[in-house]
Amino acid sequence: MADNVLVVEDDLDIATLIKVNLSELGLSIDHFADGQAGCNAALEKEYSLILLDVMLPSMNGLDICRKVRDSKPEQAIVMLTAKNSETDRVLGLELGADDYMTKPFSIRELQARVRSQIRKAHLLQQANNHHAQPSNIISSGELLINQQTREATRNGEPLDLTATEFDLLYHLMGHPNQVFSRTQLLESVWGYQHSGYEHTVNSHINRLRAKVEHSATDPQYVQTVWGVGYKFNTQHKAS
């Protein structure tokens, strides 16, 4: 069965370009040019991925992202933003988007981003459908993460992580005390290498800290190594 992708984009030329090239990947596409109609579809139907423009009639993409993330924490969302709209990119990521693409974008880049998010959706679906004996469990301090069930806890309490936040935490915990640059994290967690997308990493690190740390301003686990990148610290203080 083909994966379903929702495209909410009011520029019909861009929407057609997306539909044609994603159909070539064997994906089933639903398209809405109206924000409210797209939001209703996103909340009512199941999609492997949502491609969401920011500027839309009746309801903007940022509000749609917020509503979808509140209702479906694990939904994969990629924002489509104007090239010069840094504020929209940052806001979209802070509201819970997994990634963003700036217009105009190349077909190869579009397909690479979509493949990456679809792959994550499949891993999440497999985890939800199969509850085998736990494997690939990593723990440190109060944190425990199980790759097979895709569950993460702090002091026994479940952490409400998006699929990308989970992958980011698992990657960092799987390489304790190793420092990763933003480019390395983009390649390992998001599955691509493109300059200019550092906001993607920064915003996910901030969101992850807000969920796993006792104090996001004094992180004990996910730490910044200034001028280099980020690492998972195992020498954290006792809480």
C-alpha positions as CSV (number, residue, x, y, z in Angstrom):
1,M,0.0,0.0,0.0
2,A,1.4,3.4,-1.0
3,D,2.3,5.9,1.8
4,N,0.0,8.9,1.9
5,V,1.4,12.4,1.8
6,L,-0.6,15.6,2.5
7,V,0.5,18.7,0.6
8,V,-0.9,22.0,1.8
9,E,0.3,24.6,-0.8
10,D,-1.7,27.4,-2.5
11,D,0.8,27.9,-5.3
12,L,-0.6,25.5,-7.9
13,D,2.6,25.4,-9.9
14,I,4.6,24.3,-6.9
15,A,1.9,21.9,-5.8
16,T,1.9,20.3,-9.2
17,L,5.7,20.0,-9.2
18,I,5.5,18.3,-5.8
19,K,2.7,15.9,-6.7
20,V,4.3,14.8,-10.0
21,N,7.7,14.1,-8.4
22,L,6.4,12.4,-5.3
23,S,4.1,10.3,-7.3
24,E,7.2,9.0,-9.1
25,L,8.3,7.7,-5.7
26,G,5.1,5.6,-5.5
27,L,3.5,8.0,-3.0
28,S,-0.2,8.8,-2.8
29,I,-0.8,12.6,-2.7
30,D,-3.6,14.6,-1.2
31,H,-3.4,18.3,-2.0
32,F,-5.2,21.3,-0.5
33,A,-4.7,24.9,-1.4
34,D,-6.7,26.2,1.6
35,G,-5.2,26.2,5.0
36,Q,-8.4,25.3,7.0
37,A,-9.2,22.4,4.6
38,G,-5.7,21.1,4.8
39,C,-5.8,21.3,8.6
40,N,-9.0,19.4,8.7
41,A,-7.5,16.7,6.5
42,A,-4.4,16.5,8.6
43,L,-6.4,15.9,11.8
44,E,-9.0,13.5,10.3
45,K,-6.8,11.3,8.1
46,E,-3.5,9.4,8.6
47,Y,-0.5,10.6,6.6
48,S,3.1,9.4,6.6
49,L,4.2,13.0,5.9
50,I,2.7,16.4,5.7
51,L,4.3,19.1,3.5
52,L,3.1,22.4,4.8
53,D,3.4,25.9,3.3
54,V,3.5,28.8,5.7
55,M,1.5,31.4,3.8
56,L,-2.0,30.0,3.1
57,P,-5.5,31.3,2.8
58,S,-7.9,31.0,5.8
59,M,-5.3,29.5,8.1
60,N,-1.5,29.8,8.0
61,G,0.9,26.9,8.1
62,L,2.3,27.7,11.5
63,D,-1.1,27.4,13.1
64,I,-1.7,24.2,11.3
65,C,1.6,22.8,12.5
66,R,0.7,23.7,16.1
67,K,-2.7,22.1,15.9
68,V,-1.4,18.9,14.3
69,R,1.5,18.6,16.7
70,D,-0.8,19.0,19.7
71,S,-3.2,16.3,18.3
72,K,-0.6,13.9,16.7
73,P,2.8,14.2,18.5
74,E,4.5,11.7,16.2
75,Q,3.3,13.1,12.8
76,A,6.1,13.9,10.4
77,I,5.9,17.6,9.2
78,V,8.1,19.4,6.8
79,M,7.5,23.2,6.4
80,L,7.8,24.9,3.0
81,T,9.1,28.5,3.5
82,A,10.2,31.5,1.4
83,K,14.0,31.8,0.9
84,N,14.3,35.0,2.9
85,S,11.9,34.1,5.7
86,E,14.2,33.0,8.5
87,T,11.6,33.9,11.1
88,D,9.1,31.4,9.6
89,R,11.7,28.7,9.5
90,V,12.6,29.2,13.2
91,L,9.0,29.4,14.3
92,G,8.0,26.3,12.4
93,L,10.8,24.3,14.0
94,E,10.0,25.6,17.4
95,L,6.4,24.7,16.9
96,G,7.3,21.1,16.2
97,A,8.1,20.8,12.5
98,D,10.6,18.0,11.8
99,D,12.3,19.8,8.9
100,Y,11.9,22.7,6.5
101,M,12.6,23.4,2.8
102,T,13.2,26.8,1.3
103,K,11.6,27.7,-2.0
104,P,12.8,27.3,-4.7
105,F,14.1,23.8,-4.0
106,S,15.5,21.1,-6.2
107,I,13.7,17.9,-7.1
108,R,16.5,15.8,-5.8
109,E,16.5,17.7,-2.5
110,L,12.7,17.3,-2.2
111,Q,12.8,13.6,-2.9
112,A,15.7,13.1,-0.4
113,R,13.9,14.9,2.4
114,V,10.7,13.0,1.7
115,R,12.4,9.6,1.6
116,S,14.1,10.4,5.0
117,Q,10.8,11.3,6.7
118,I,9.0,8.3,5.2
119,R,11.7,6.0,6.4
120,K,11.2,7.4,10.0
121,A,7.5,6.9,9.7
122,H,8.0,3.3,8.7
123,L,10.3,2.7,11.7
124,L,7.7,4.3,14.0
125,Q,4.9,2.1,12.6
126,Q,7.0,-1.0,13.0
127,A,7.6,-0.1,16.7
128,N,3.9,0.5,17.3
129,N,2.9,-2.8,15.6
130,H,5.5,-5.1,17.2
131,H,6.0,-5.4,20.9
132,A,8.8,-7.9,21.1
133,Q,11.3,-8.3,23.9
134,P,13.2,-5.0,24.4
135,S,16.5,-4.7,22.6
136,N,18.9,-1.8,21.9
137,I,18.1,-0.2,25.2
138,I,20.4,2.6,26.3
139,S,20.3,4.2,29.7
140,S,22.1,7.0,31.4
141,G,21.2,8.6,34.7
142,E,17.4,9.1,34.7
143,L,17.1,8.6,31.0
144,L,16.3,5.3,29.2
145,I,15.6,4.9,25.5
146,N,14.5,1.8,23.7
147,Q,15.0,1.8,20.0
148,Q,12.8,-1.2,19.3
149,T,9.7,0.1,21.0
150,R,10.8,3.7,20.3
151,E,10.0,4.7,23.9
152,A,12.0,7.1,26.0
153,T,11.6,7.7,29.7
154,R,13.1,10.0,32.4
155,N,13.0,8.5,35.9
156,G,10.4,6.1,34.6
157,E,8.0,8.7,33.2
158,P,7.4,8.6,29.4
159,L,8.9,11.4,27.4
160,D,6.6,12.8,24.7
161,L,9.1,12.9,21.8
162,T,8.5,13.4,18.1
163,A,10.0,10.8,15.8
164,T,12.9,13.1,14.9
165,E,13.5,14.1,18.6
166,F,13.7,10.4,19.4
167,D,16.2,9.7,16.6
168,L,18.3,12.6,17.7
169,L,18.4,11.5,21.4
170,Y,19.1,7.9,20.4
171,H,22.0,8.9,18.2
172,L,23.5,11.1,20.9
173,M,23.0,8.6,23.6
174,G,24.4,5.8,21.4
175,H,27.7,7.8,21.1
176,P,28.2,9.0,24.7
177,N,30.6,12.0,25.1
178,Q,31.3,12.1,21.3
179,V,31.0,15.6,19.9
180,F,28.9,16.0,16.7
181,S,28.8,19.0,14.4
182,R,25.5,20.3,13.1
183,T,26.4,19.0,9.7
184,Q,27.2,15.5,11.1
185,L,23.9,15.4,12.9
186,L,22.0,16.5,9.7
187,E,23.6,13.6,7.9
188,S,23.1,11.0,10.6
189,V,19.6,11.9,11.9
190,W,17.9,13.7,9.0
191,G,19.7,11.8,6.3
192,Y,21.0,14.6,4.1
193,Q,23.9,17.1,3.8
194,H,22.9,20.6,2.9
195,S,24.5,23.8,4.1
196,G,22.2,26.5,5.6
197,Y,20.0,24.2,7.6
198,E,21.6,24.6,11.0
199,H,18.4,25.9,12.4
200,T,16.9,22.4,12.0
201,V,19.5,21.0,14.4
202,N,19.5,24.0,16.8
203,S,15.7,24.0,17.2
204,H,15.5,20.3,17.8
205,I,18.2,20.4,20.4
206,N,16.3,23.2,22.2
207,R,13.1,21.2,22.0
208,L,14.8,18.0,23.2
209,R,16.4,19.8,26.2
210,A,13.0,21.2,27.2
211,K,11.8,17.6,27.5
212,V,14.7,15.6,28.9
213,E,16.5,18.1,31.1
214,H,15.4,19.3,34.6
215,S,16.7,22.7,33.5
216,A,17.0,23.5,29.8
217,T,19.2,26.5,30.6
218,D,21.6,24.2,32.6
219,P,21.6,21.0,30.6
220,Q,23.2,18.0,32.1
221,Y,22.7,15.5,29.3
222,V,22.6,17.3,25.9
223,Q,25.4,19.7,26.1
224,T,26.9,22.3,23.7
225,V,30.6,22.2,22.9
226,W,31.1,25.8,21.8
227,G,32.5,26.2,18.3
228,V,32.1,22.5,17.6
229,G,28.6,21.1,18.1
230,Y,26.7,18.9,20.6
231,K,27.3,15.8,22.7
232,F,25.5,13.5,25.2
233,N,27.2,13.9,28.5
234,T,27.5,10.9,30.8
235,Q,29.2,12.8,33.6
236,H,26.0,14.5,34.6
237,K,25.3,15.7,38.2
238,A,22.9,13.8,40.4
239,S,19.5,15.4,40.5
